Amino acid sequence: QVQLVESGGGLVQPGGSLRLSCAASGIIFRAYSMGWYRQAPGQQRELVAVISSVGSTHYEDSLKGRFTISRDNVKNTVYLQMNSLKPEDTAVYYCNAKLEIVGSGADYWGQGTQVTVSS
């Protein structure tokens, strides 16, 4: 059974930092591209960052320089370091795992973790 369990969300003041973690089980972690997405109230889910199986990263343009995605293939965990947080970063953050085989259809989501940026 595939599980993606996010943690690290919470309430933080503007300008603060948080590090989200997503622990994966039930998959061959090193074969998956891992991503973070977010969804604010009334908004569509949007990409935050993705890291490939070999460590290549891609960020939503507006988040470059503030957010950093990384992975630990020993701990089967992907991280999202978020710095200089703004109220508009408030959202539920979701972890995603996508197998890097074209047409495999293996695409999994975590349950999400709430991040609230407010004074």
PyRosetta script that sets phi, psi and omega in degrees:
from pyrosetta import init, pose_from_sequence

init()
pose = pose_from_sequence("QVQLVESGGGLVQPGGSLRLSCAASGIIFRAYSMGWYRQAPGQQRELVAVISSVGSTHYEDSLKGRFTISRDNVKNTVYLQMNSLKPEDTAVYYCNAKLEIVGSGADYWGQGTQVTVSS")
pose.set_psi(1, 128.6)
pose.set_omega(1, -178.7)
pose.set_phi(2, -82.1)
pose.set_psi(2, 132.4)
pose.set_omega(2, 174.3)
pose.set_phi(3, -134.0)
pose.set_psi(3, 134.2)
pose.set_omega(3, 170.8)
pose.set_phi(4, -122.2)
pose.set_psi(4, 116.9)
pose.set_omega(4, -174.4)
pose.set_phi(5, -118.0)
pose.set_psi(5, 111.7)
pose.set_omega(5, 178.7)
pose.set_phi(6, -86.6)
pose.set_psi(6, 150.9)
pose.set_omega(6, 174.3)
pose.set_phi(7, -153.3)
pose.set_psi(7, 167.3)
pose.set_omega(7, 175.6)
pose.set_phi(8, 103.3)
pose.set_psi(8, -5.2)
pose.set_omega(8, 177.9)
pose.set_phi(9, -73.5)
pose.set_psi(9, 172.7)
pose.set_omega(9, 178.8)
pose.set_phi(10, 159.1)
pose.set_psi(10, -164.6)
pose.set_omega(10, 179.8)
pose.set_phi(11, -99.1)
pose.set_psi(11, 130.1)
pose.set_omega(11, 180.0)
pose.set_phi(12, -140.5)
pose.set_psi(12, 149.3)
pose.set_omega(12, 178.5)
pose.set_phi(13, -78.2)
pose.set_psi(13, 154.0)
pose.set_omega(13, 175.1)
pose.set_phi(14, -53.6)
pose.set_psi(14, 137.7)
pose.set_omega(14, -176.9)
pose.set_phi(15, 90.0)
pose.set_psi(15, -9.7)
pose.set_omega(15, -179.1)
pose.set_phi(16, -82.7)
pose.set_psi(16, -177.1)
pose.set_omega(16, -177.3)
pose.set_phi(17, -130.1)
pose.set_psi(17, 153.4)
pose.set_omega(17, 171.7)
pose.set_phi(18, -143.5)
pose.set_psi(18, 151.9)
pose.set_omega(18, 171.3)
pose.set_phi(19, -122.8)
pose.set_psi(19, 118.7)
pose.set_omega(19, 176.3)
pose.set_phi(20, -91.1)
pose.set_psi(20, 146.7)
pose.set_omega(20, 175.9)
pose.set_phi(21, -126.5)
pose.set_psi(21, 149.4)
pose.set_omega(21, 175.2)
pose.set_phi(22, -136.8)
pose.set_psi(22, 111.0)
pose.set_omega(22, -179.8)
pose.set_phi(23, -95.0)
pose.set_psi(23, 125.8)
pose.set_omega(23, -177.3)
pose.set_phi(24, -105.8)
pose.set_psi(24, 143.9)
pose.set_omega(24, 173.7)
pose.set_phi(25, -144.2)
pose.set_psi(25, 155.6)
pose.set_omega(25, 179.1)
pose.set_phi(26, 83.4)
pose.set_psi(26, 5.1)
pose.set_omega(26, 176.8)
pose.set_phi(27, -132.0)
pose.set_psi(27, 160.3)
pose.set_omega(27, 171.3)
pose.set_phi(28, -84.0)
pose.set_psi(28, 89.9)
pose.set_omega(28, -167.3)
pose.set_phi(29, -51.5)
pose.set_psi(29, -42.2)
pose.set_omega(29, -172.8)
pose.set_phi(30, -68.5)
pose.set_psi(30, -11.5)
pose.set_omega(30, -179.9)
pose.set_phi(31, -93.7)
pose.set_psi(31, -1.1)
pose.set_omega(31, -174.0)
pose.set_phi(32, -110.0)
pose.set_psi(32, 141.3)
pose.set_omega(32, 163.7)
pose.set_phi(33, -79.5)
pose.set_psi(33, 134.5)
pose.set_omega(33, -177.0)
pose.set_phi(34, -115.9)
pose.set_psi(34, 140.7)
pose.set_omega(34, -177.6)
pose.set_phi(35, -139.8)
pose.set_psi(35, 159.6)
pose.set_omega(35, 170.9)
pose.set_phi(36, -117.7)
pose.set_psi(36, 133.9)
pose.set_omega(36, 176.1)
pose.set_phi(37, -126.4)
pose.set_psi(37, 163.4)
pose.set_omega(37, 176.2)
pose.set_phi(38, -142.1)
pose.set_psi(38, 154.9)
pose.set_omega(38, 178.9)
pose.set_phi(39, -140.2)
pose.set_psi(39, 115.9)
pose.set_omega(39, 176.7)
pose.set_phi(40, -89.2)
pose.set_psi(40, 158.8)
pose.set_omega(40, -179.9)
pose.set_phi(41, -55.3)
pose.set_psi(41, 129.3)
pose.set_omega(41, 178.4)
pose.set_phi(42, 76.0)
pose.set_psi(42, 5.4)
pose.set_omega(42, -178.0)
pose.set_phi(43, -115.3)
pose.set_psi(43, 162.5)
pose.set_omega(43, 174.0)
pose.set_phi(44, -79.4)
pose.set_psi(44, 155.3)
pose.set_omega(44, 175.4)
pose.set_phi(45, -66.4)
pose.set_psi(45, 136.4)
pose.set_omega(45, -177.6)
pose.set_phi(46, -130.7)
pose.set_psi(46, 153.5)
pose.set_omega(46, 178.1)
pose.set_phi(47, -70.6)
pose.set_psi(47, 137.1)
pose.set_omega(47, 171.3)
pose.set_phi(48, -103.3)
pose.set_psi(48, -56.2)
pose.set_omega(48, -178.3)
pose.set_phi(49, -162.4)
pose.set_psi(49, 153.7)
pose.set_omega(49, 177.7)
pose.set_phi(50, -135.6)
pose.set_psi(50, 143.8)
pose.set_omega(50, 174.1)
pose.set_phi(51, -128.7)
pose.set_psi(51, 129.5)
pose.set_omega(51, -177.4)
pose.set_phi(52, -78.3)
pose.set_psi(52, 175.3)
pose.set_omega(52, -179.9)
pose.set_phi(53, -62.5)
pose.set_psi(53, -25.2)
pose.set_omega(53, -179.2)
pose.set_phi(54, -102.8)
pose.set_psi(54, 7.6)
pose.set_omega(54, 172.5)
pose.set_phi(55, 96.7)
pose.set_psi(55, 4.9)
pose.set_omega(55, 175.4)
pose.set_phi(56, -72.3)
pose.set_psi(56, 139.4)
pose.set_omega(56, -175.3)
pose.set_phi(57, -118.4)
pose.set_psi(57, 153.5)
pose.set_omega(57, 175.8)
pose.set_phi(58, -143.2)
pose.set_psi(58, 135.0)
pose.set_omega(58, -178.5)
pose.set_phi(59, -123.8)
pose.set_psi(59, 151.8)
pose.set_omega(59, 166.9)
pose.set_phi(60, -62.5)
pose.set_psi(60, 132.8)
pose.set_omega(60, -169.4)
pose.set_phi(61, -52.3)
pose.set_psi(61, -42.7)
pose.set_omega(61, -173.0)
pose.set_phi(62, -72.2)
pose.set_psi(62, -11.3)
pose.set_omega(62, -176.8)
pose.set_phi(63, -102.4)
pose.set_psi(63, -8.1)
pose.set_omega(63, 179.5)
pose.set_phi(64, -58.0)
pose.set_psi(64, 135.4)
pose.set_omega(64, 178.9)
pose.set_phi(65, 94.4)
pose.set_psi(65, -22.2)
pose.set_omega(65, 177.6)
pose.set_phi(66, -106.7)
pose.set_psi(66, -33.3)
pose.set_omega(66, -176.9)
pose.set_phi(67, -112.1)
pose.set_psi(67, 143.6)
pose.set_omega(67, 177.7)
pose.set_phi(68, -134.7)
pose.set_psi(68, 126.0)
pose.set_omega(68, 176.7)
pose.set_phi(69, -101.1)
pose.set_psi(69, 142.3)
pose.set_omega(69, 177.4)
pose.set_phi(70, -149.8)
pose.set_psi(70, 166.6)
pose.set_omega(70, 179.9)
pose.set_phi(71, -141.6)
pose.set_psi(71, 153.5)
pose.set_omega(71, 176.2)
pose.set_phi(72, -126.2)
pose.set_psi(72, 105.3)
pose.set_omega(72, -175.7)
pose.set_phi(73, -75.9)
pose.set_psi(73, -8.1)
pose.set_omega(73, 173.6)
pose.set_phi(74, -84.4)
pose.set_psi(74, -42.2)
pose.set_omega(74, -179.5)
pose.set_phi(75, -88.2)
pose.set_psi(75, -3.0)
pose.set_omega(75, -178.2)
pose.set_phi(76, 54.1)
pose.set_psi(76, 45.9)
pose.set_omega(76, -174.2)
pose.set_phi(77, -134.1)
pose.set_psi(77, 141.3)
pose.set_omega(77, 173.0)
pose.set_phi(78, -116.1)
pose.set_psi(78, 144.9)
pose.set_omega(78, -175.5)
pose.set_phi(79, -122.4)
pose.set_psi(79, 155.5)
pose.set_omega(79, 171.0)
pose.set_phi(80, -134.7)
pose.set_psi(80, 108.2)
pose.set_omega(80, 175.2)
pose.set_phi(81, -87.5)
pose.set_psi(81, 123.4)
pose.set_omega(81, -177.5)
pose.set_phi(82, -119.7)
pose.set_psi(82, 118.5)
pose.set_omega(82, -179.2)
pose.set_phi(83, -116.7)
pose.set_psi(83, 163.5)
pose.set_omega(83, 178.3)
pose.set_phi(84, 47.7)
pose.set_psi(84, 50.1)
pose.set_omega(84, -174.6)
pose.set_phi(85, -66.3)
pose.set_psi(85, 146.4)
pose.set_omega(85, -178.5)
pose.set_phi(86, -121.5)
pose.set_psi(86, 156.9)
pose.set_omega(86, 177.7)
pose.set_phi(87, -54.9)
pose.set_psi(87, -32.3)
pose.set_omega(87, 179.8)
pose.set_phi(88, -72.4)
pose.set_psi(88, -6.0)
pose.set_omega(88, 173.0)
pose.set_phi(89, -83.1)
pose.set_psi(89, -5.5)
pose.set_omega(89, 179.0)
pose.set_phi(90, -62.4)
pose.set_psi(90, 124.7)
pose.set_omega(90, -176.5)
pose.set_phi(91, -177.3)
pose.set_psi(91, 171.0)
pose.set_omega(91, 166.1)
pose.set_phi(92, -89.4)
pose.set_psi(92, 127.8)
pose.set_omega(92, -178.5)
pose.set_phi(93, -102.4)
pose.set_psi(93, 128.1)
pose.set_omega(93, -176.3)
pose.set_phi(94, -115.8)
pose.set_psi(94, 141.5)
pose.set_omega(94, 174.2)
pose.set_phi(95, -94.6)
pose.set_psi(95, 141.9)
pose.set_omega(95, 179.5)
pose.set_phi(96, -132.5)
pose.set_psi(96, 141.1)
pose.set_omega(96, 175.4)
pose.set_phi(97, -124.8)
pose.set_psi(97, 127.2)
pose.set_omega(97, -178.1)
pose.set_phi(98, -130.7)
pose.set_psi(98, 122.1)
pose.set_omega(98, -179.4)
pose.set_phi(99, -67.8)
pose.set_psi(99, 133.1)
pose.set_omega(99, -175.6)
pose.set_phi(100, -86.1)
pose.set_psi(100, 52.5)
pose.set_omega(100, 172.3)
pose.set_phi(101, -128.5)
pose.set_psi(101, 119.6)
pose.set_omega(101, -175.7)
pose.set_phi(102, -58.1)
pose.set_psi(102, 128.7)
pose.set_omega(102, 176.6)
pose.set_phi(103, 82.9)
pose.set_psi(103, 3.9)
pose.set_omega(103, -177.0)
pose.set_phi(104, -69.8)
pose.set_psi(104, -33.0)
pose.set_omega(104, -178.4)
pose.set_phi(105, 77.0)
pose.set_psi(105, 0.7)
pose.set_omega(105, -178.7)
pose.set_phi(106, -80.7)
pose.set_psi(106, 107.0)
pose.set_omega(106, -171.4)
pose.set_phi(107, -149.0)
pose.set_psi(107, 114.5)
pose.set_omega(107, -172.1)
pose.set_phi(108, -125.8)
pose.set_psi(108, 152.3)
pose.set_omega(108, -178.9)
pose.set_phi(109, -127.7)
pose.set_psi(109, 147.8)
pose.set_omega(109, 170.3)
pose.set_phi(110, -84.8)
pose.set_psi(110, -179.9)
pose.set_omega(110, -175.9)
pose.set_phi(111, -85.7)
pose.set_psi(111, -13.0)
pose.set_omega(111, 177.6)
pose.set_phi(112, 96.2)
pose.set_psi(112, 151.7)
pose.set_omega(112, 175.2)
pose.set_phi(113, -134.4)
pose.set_psi(113, 135.2)
pose.set_omega(113, -175.4)
pose.set_phi(114, -81.3)
pose.set_psi(114, 131.6)
pose.set_omega(114, 171.5)
pose.set_phi(115, -119.0)
pose.set_psi(115, 123.6)
pose.set_omega(115, 179.2)
pose.set_phi(116, -123.8)
pose.set_psi(116, 122.6)
pose.set_omega(116, 179.5)
pose.set_phi(117, -110.3)
pose.set_psi(117, 111.1)
pose.set_omega(117, -174.7)
pose.set_phi(118, -160.1)
pose.set_psi(118, 148.0)
pose.set_omega(118, 175.2)
pose.set_phi(119, -93.2)
pose.dump_pdb("model.pdb")
